[in-house]
Amino acid sequence: MVTVGPVRVWCGSRADNRRRPWEVEMADAAEQVSALLHEAGETHHRVFRIVDGDDADWASWYADWLINLSELPSVLGAKPVRSELVYMLVSLDKEYTAQSPAEPWESYYARGLIEHF
């Protein structure tokens, strides 16, 4: 709840206002990782524009970019080992494809990466 002049306004649901600090940090980290994954996807597509983004080894490219050219290590609190990140990206891709969830792939992968690392 926020007081605006003499009026109190609810900001979000009551459940949001009761989240523990670690839950807020986890949600913020998930949003940051999701944004980094989205940026990696856009960058990859630009780099591989001549083949319309087609790259059989996409996970290796993403892992290298995420580890060396993004804030992922600081968001996760550690620098992932490249081969482990490649493995996780491929695993999450297979899960996402098999489950076909309604959420965007970036959000799904972000949650999986944070849980793993």
Secondary structure as a PSIPRED ss2 file (coil, helix, strand):
# PSIPRED VFORMAT (PSIPRED V4.0)

   1 M C   1.000  0.000  0.000
   2 V E   0.000  0.000  1.000
   3 T E   0.000  0.000  1.000
   4 V E   0.000  0.000  1.000
   5 G C   1.000  0.000  0.000
   6 P C   1.000  0.000  0.000
   7 V E   0.000  0.000  1.000
   8 R E   0.000  0.000  1.000
   9 V E   0.000  0.000  1.000
  10 W C   1.000  0.000  0.000
  11 C C   1.000  0.000  0.000
  12 G C   1.000  0.000  0.000
  13 S C   1.000  0.000  0.000
  14 R H   0.000  1.000  0.000
  15 A H   0.000  1.000  0.000
  16 D H   0.000  1.000  0.000
  17 N H   0.000  1.000  0.000
  18 R C   1.000  0.000  0.000
  19 R C   1.000  0.000  0.000
  20 R C   1.000  0.000  0.000
  21 P H   0.000  1.000  0.000
  22 W H   0.000  1.000  0.000
  23 E H   0.000  1.000  0.000
  24 V H   0.000  1.000  0.000
  25 E H   0.000  1.000  0.000
  26 M H   0.000  1.000  0.000
  27 A H   0.000  1.000  0.000
  28 D H   0.000  1.000  0.000
  29 A H   0.000  1.000  0.000
  30 A H   0.000  1.000  0.000
  31 E H   0.000  1.000  0.000
  32 Q H   0.000  1.000  0.000
  33 V H   0.000  1.000  0.000
  34 S H   0.000  1.000  0.000
  35 A H   0.000  1.000  0.000
  36 L H   0.000  1.000  0.000
  37 L H   0.000  1.000  0.000
  38 H H   0.000  1.000  0.000
  39 E H   0.000  1.000  0.000
  40 A H   0.000  1.000  0.000
  41 G H   0.000  1.000  0.000
  42 E H   0.000  1.000  0.000
  43 T H   0.000  1.000  0.000
  44 H H   0.000  1.000  0.000
  45 H H   0.000  1.000  0.000
  46 R H   0.000  1.000  0.000
  47 V H   0.000  1.000  0.000
  48 F C   1.000  0.000  0.000
  49 R H   0.000  1.000  0.000
  50 I H   0.000  1.000  0.000
  51 V H   0.000  1.000  0.000
  52 D C   1.000  0.000  0.000
  53 G C   1.000  0.000  0.000
  54 D C   1.000  0.000  0.000
  55 D C   1.000  0.000  0.000
  56 A C   1.000  0.000  0.000
  57 D C   1.000  0.000  0.000
  58 W H   0.000  1.000  0.000
  59 A H   0.000  1.000  0.000
  60 S H   0.000  1.000  0.000
  61 W H   0.000  1.000  0.000
  62 Y H   0.000  1.000  0.000
  63 A H   0.000  1.000  0.000
  64 D H   0.000  1.000  0.000
  65 W H   0.000  1.000  0.000
  66 L H   0.000  1.000  0.000
  67 I H   0.000  1.000  0.000
  68 N H   0.000  1.000  0.000
  69 L C   1.000  0.000  0.000
  70 S C   1.000  0.000  0.000
  71 E C   1.000  0.000  0.000
  72 L H   0.000  1.000  0.000
  73 P H   0.000  1.000  0.000
  74 S H   0.000  1.000  0.000
  75 V H   0.000  1.000  0.000
  76 L H   0.000  1.000  0.000
  77 G C   1.000  0.000  0.000
  78 A C   1.000  0.000  0.000
  79 K C   1.000  0.000  0.000
  80 P C   1.000  0.000  0.000
  81 V C   1.000  0.000  0.000
  82 R H   0.000  1.000  0.000
  83 S H   0.000  1.000  0.000
  84 E H   0.000  1.000  0.000
  85 L H   0.000  1.000  0.000
  86 V H   0.000  1.000  0.000
  87 Y H   0.000  1.000  0.000
  88 M H   0.000  1.000  0.000
  89 L H   0.000  1.000  0.000
  90 V H   0.000  1.000  0.000
  91 S H   0.000  1.000  0.000
  92 L H   0.000  1.000  0.000
  93 D H   0.000  1.000  0.000
  94 K H   0.000  1.000  0.000
  95 E H   0.000  1.000  0.000
  96 Y H   0.000  1.000  0.000
  97 T H   0.000  1.000  0.000
  98 A H   0.000  1.000  0.000
  99 Q H   0.000  1.000  0.000
 100 S C   1.000  0.000  0.000
 101 P C   1.000  0.000  0.000
 102 A C   1.000  0.000  0.000
 103 E C   1.000  0.000  0.000
 104 P C   1.000  0.000  0.000
 105 W H   0.000  1.000  0.000
 106 E H   0.000  1.000  0.000
 107 S H   0.000  1.000  0.000
 108 Y H   0.000  1.000  0.000
 109 Y H   0.000  1.000  0.000
 110 A H   0.000  1.000  0.000
 111 R H   0.000  1.000  0.000
 112 G H   0.000  1.000  0.000
 113 L H   0.000  1.000  0.000
 114 I H   0.000  1.000  0.000
 115 E H   0.000  1.000  0.000
 116 H H   0.000  1.000  0.000
 117 F C   1.000  0.000  0.000
